[in-house]
Amino acid sequence: MESKKFKGWGVLVAACILSFIPTGIMGNCFSLYMAPVCENLGFSVTSWSLVNLIASFASAIGAMVIAGLYQKKNMKIMMVIVTVGSCACWAVATFCTAIWQFYLIFALSNIFQAGLTQLPISMLVTAWFEDKRATMMSIAYASGGLGGAVWSPVISKFIASSGTGWKTAMLFSAAVVGVVTVVTALVLVKRSPAEYGTEPYRTGSKDDSAAAKAQAQSNAWIGVSKKVATKSSAWFCVLGVVLCVGILSAGVTTHVPNFVTSIAQDGGKLQGTVLSVYSIVSIFGMVGGGALMDKMGIRKTVLVAAVLVIIGLASLYAYSITGNTTLVFGYSVFFAIAMFLPKVLPAVLMSTVFGTKDYAGIYAFANLFFLIGAAFGSVLTSIIQGIAGYGITWIFYMVVAILLFLSVSGAISGGAKLQDKYPQGD
């Protein structure tokens, strides 16, 4: 019987669209609403900050619930439902007048939104690409950074149009996300190759390196259940990975703008340039990191990334001592290149360590700890720099980068033991 045509390229396009539209518009541009909403309705910045915290943890809870629904129900229909739910919440938000109403509506919105962003992207790419999985994952996630760059000036223009321009921006966002995502779900989303009589993407590469062989074997392994995974030694190493990545990414990136301005004393001009360079470099770093992971393996790639992180942090430390503005761009280049770690590393590591059997449930559960790390990281930086200054803070995060690499090594070793124990899955 003739094998059916591979449909994974359309699925990859769907993953890129989910990253470019829902993630780019609702995720990456959400911070633009803080100032105008607070000014229009008289909220404090501190009270609005809780919106982000509540929404993040609601997203993690939503991912765990929706992961099960995506695995057991019709993924297309479920995606349409969560799209309508999320967009409806954004529309309702334009009628909110009290801060508690925003807490409630964006908590609900992010429960739905969890089914439109990282979860489905990682599920779809993992299911359809056995080889070049990290490369395809990084391409999909890089679309989110591009989406933020493209949509940010559009949303900003709507917001600036009037005192209540944020309402127009939210309605515009809901409309675009609603229409594009529903069409994408119905036309391009396909949960797994088996449902369409085909197989995952395989290159048939002749590469006989140990890293390539190990990666191919891990990608093809059916894996273990969530119950077995979370009771293994590998799970605790994975928790170390996601906690370190969350602490490192949020703890550094959220404080760099304030740090740069506190040294430069230029009203934020250098800060803007540093962040612009960072944004551009991080898009290329996202794609390059995934390709490197496929070529060298996860362990070696993370080692390279850890070194880049340390160089970037050393640049910040040197800038704090000398005030030389050239040095701070070491952060914008080296640290930015390594920032494929927060999204690509957990997504690829889960399938490598635990296989694909219960991938969505394991990934969604681990994501909760990533968010805990991210929430803790920003607070931790405030505490350390308040006691010892930013210089010591950047040295502390160099240690976190080393711990990240050690955790990855432990997770991969633990995954190999699971694979030896359950070669056909549990």
Secondary structure in CASP SS format (residue, H / E / C, confidence):
PFRMAT SS
TARGET T0000
AUTHOR 0000-0000-0000
METHOD secondary structure of the structure
MODEL  1
M C 1.00
E C 1.00
S C 1.00
K C 1.00
K C 1.00
F C 1.00
K C 1.00
G H 1.00
W H 1.00
G H 1.00
V H 1.00
L H 1.00
V H 1.00
A H 1.00
A H 1.00
C H 1.00
I H 1.00
L H 1.00
S H 1.00
F H 1.00
I H 1.00
P H 1.00
T H 1.00
G H 1.00
I H 1.00
M H 1.00
G H 1.00
N C 1.00
C C 1.00
F H 1.00
S H 1.00
L H 1.00
Y H 1.00
M H 1.00
A H 1.00
P H 1.00
V H 1.00
C H 1.00
E H 1.00
N H 1.00
L H 1.00
G C 1.00
F C 1.00
S C 1.00
V H 1.00
T H 1.00
S H 1.00
W H 1.00
S H 1.00
L H 1.00
V H 1.00
N H 1.00
L H 1.00
I H 1.00
A H 1.00
S H 1.00
F H 1.00
A H 1.00
S H 1.00
A H 1.00
I H 1.00
G H 1.00
A H 1.00
M H 1.00
V H 1.00
I H 1.00
A H 1.00
G H 1.00
L H 1.00
Y H 1.00
Q H 1.00
K H 1.00
K C 1.00
N C 1.00
M H 1.00
K H 1.00
I H 1.00
M H 1.00
M H 1.00
V H 1.00
I H 1.00
V H 1.00
T H 1.00
V H 1.00
G H 1.00
S H 1.00
C H 1.00
A H 1.00
C H 1.00
W H 1.00
A H 1.00
V H 1.00
A H 1.00
T C 1.00
F C 1.00
C C 1.00
T C 1.00
A C 1.00
I H 1.00
W H 1.00
Q H 1.00
F H 1.00
Y H 1.00
L H 1.00
I H 1.00
F H 1.00
A H 1.00
L H 1.00
S H 1.00
N H 1.00
I H 1.00
F H 1.00
Q H 1.00
A C 1.00
G C 1.00
L C 1.00
T C 1.00
Q H 1.00
L H 1.00
P H 1.00
I H 1.00
S H 1.00
M H 1.00
L H 1.00
V H 1.00
T H 1.00
A H 1.00
W H 1.00
F E 1.00
E C 1.00
D C 1.00
K C 1.00
R H 1.00
A H 1.00
T H 1.00
M H 1.00
M H 1.00
S H 1.00
I H 1.00
A H 1.00
Y H 1.00
A H 1.00
S H 1.00
G H 1.00
G H 1.00
L H 1.00
G H 1.00
G H 1.00
A H 1.00
V H 1.00
W H 1.00
S H 1.00
P H 1.00
V H 1.00
I H 1.00
S H 1.00
K H 1.00
F H 1.00
I H 1.00
A H 1.00
S C 1.00
S C 1.00
G C 1.00
T C 1.00
G H 1.00
W H 1.00
K H 1.00
T H 1.00
A H 1.00
M H 1.00
L H 1.00
F H 1.00
S H 1.00
A H 1.00
A H 1.00
V H 1.00
V H 1.00
G H 1.00
V H 1.00
V H 1.00
T H 1.00
V H 1.00
V H 1.00
T H 1.00
A H 1.00
L H 1.00
V H 1.00
L C 1.00
V C 1.00
K C 1.00
R C 1.00
S C 1.00
P H 1.00
A H 1.00
E H 1.00
Y H 1.00
G C 1.00
T C 1.00
E C 1.00
P C 1.00
Y E 1.00
R C 1.00
T C 1.00
G C 1.00
S C 1.00
K C 1.00
D C 1.00
D C 1.00
S C 1.00
A H 1.00
A H 1.00
A H 1.00
K H 1.00
A H 1.00
Q H 1.00
A H 1.00
Q H 1.00
S H 1.00
N H 1.00
A H 1.00
W C 1.00
I C 1.00
G C 1.00
V C 1.00
S C 1.00
K H 1.00
K H 1.00
V H 1.00
A H 1.00
T C 1.00
K C 1.00
S C 1.00
S H 1.00
A H 1.00
W H 1.00
F H 1.00
C H 1.00
V H 1.00
L H 1.00
G H 1.00
V H 1.00
V H 1.00
L H 1.00
C H 1.00
V H 1.00
G H 1.00
I H 1.00
L H 1.00
S H 1.00
A H 1.00
G H 1.00
V H 1.00
T H 1.00
T C 1.00
H C 1.00
V H 1.00
P H 1.00
N H 1.00
F H 1.00
V H 1.00
T H 1.00
S H 1.00
I H 1.00
A H 1.00
Q C 1.00
D C 1.00
G C 1.00
G C 1.00
K H 1.00
L H 1.00
Q H 1.00
G H 1.00
T H 1.00
V H 1.00
L H 1.00
S H 1.00
V H 1.00
Y H 1.00
S H 1.00
I H 1.00
V H 1.00
S H 1.00
I H 1.00
F H 1.00
G H 1.00
M H 1.00
V H 1.00
G H 1.00
G H 1.00
G H 1.00
A H 1.00
L H 1.00
M H 1.00
D H 1.00
K H 1.00
M H 1.00
G C 1.00
I H 1.00
R H 1.00
K H 1.00
T H 1.00
V H 1.00
L H 1.00
V H 1.00
A H 1.00
A H 1.00
V H 1.00
L H 1.00
V H 1.00
I H 1.00
I H 1.00
G H 1.00
L H 1.00
A H 1.00
S H 1.00
L H 1.00
Y H 1.00
A H 1.00
Y H 1.00
S H 1.00
I H 1.00
T H 1.00
G C 1.00
N C 1.00
T H 1.00
T H 1.00
L H 1.00
V H 1.00
F H 1.00
G H 1.00
Y H 1.00
S H 1.00
V H 1.00
F H 1.00
F H 1.00
A H 1.00
I H 1.00
A C 1.00
M C 1.00
F C 1.00
L H 1.00
P H 1.00
K H 1.00
V H 1.00
L H 1.00
P H 1.00
A H 1.00
V H 1.00
L H 1.00
M H 1.00
S H 1.00
T H 1.00
V H 1.00
F H 1.00
G C 1.00
T C 1.00
K C 1.00
D C 1.00
Y H 1.00
A H 1.00
G H 1.00
I H 1.00
Y H 1.00
A H 1.00
F H 1.00
A H 1.00
N H 1.00
L H 1.00
F H 1.00
F H 1.00
L H 1.00
I H 1.00
G H 1.00
A H 1.00
A H 1.00
F H 1.00
G H 1.00
S H 1.00
V H 1.00
L H 1.00
T H 1.00
S H 1.00
I H 1.00
I H 1.00
Q H 1.00
G H 1.00
I H 1.00
A H 1.00
G C 1.00
Y H 1.00
G H 1.00
I H 1.00
T H 1.00
W H 1.00
I H 1.00
F H 1.00
Y H 1.00
M H 1.00
V H 1.00
V H 1.00
A H 1.00
I H 1.00
L H 1.00
L H 1.00
F H 1.00
L H 1.00
S H 1.00
V H 1.00
S H 1.00
G H 1.00
A H 1.00
I H 1.00
S H 1.00
G H 1.00
G H 1.00
A H 1.00
K H 1.00
L H 1.00
Q H 1.00
D H 1.00
K H 1.00
Y C 1.00
P C 1.00
Q C 1.00
G C 1.00
D C 1.00
END
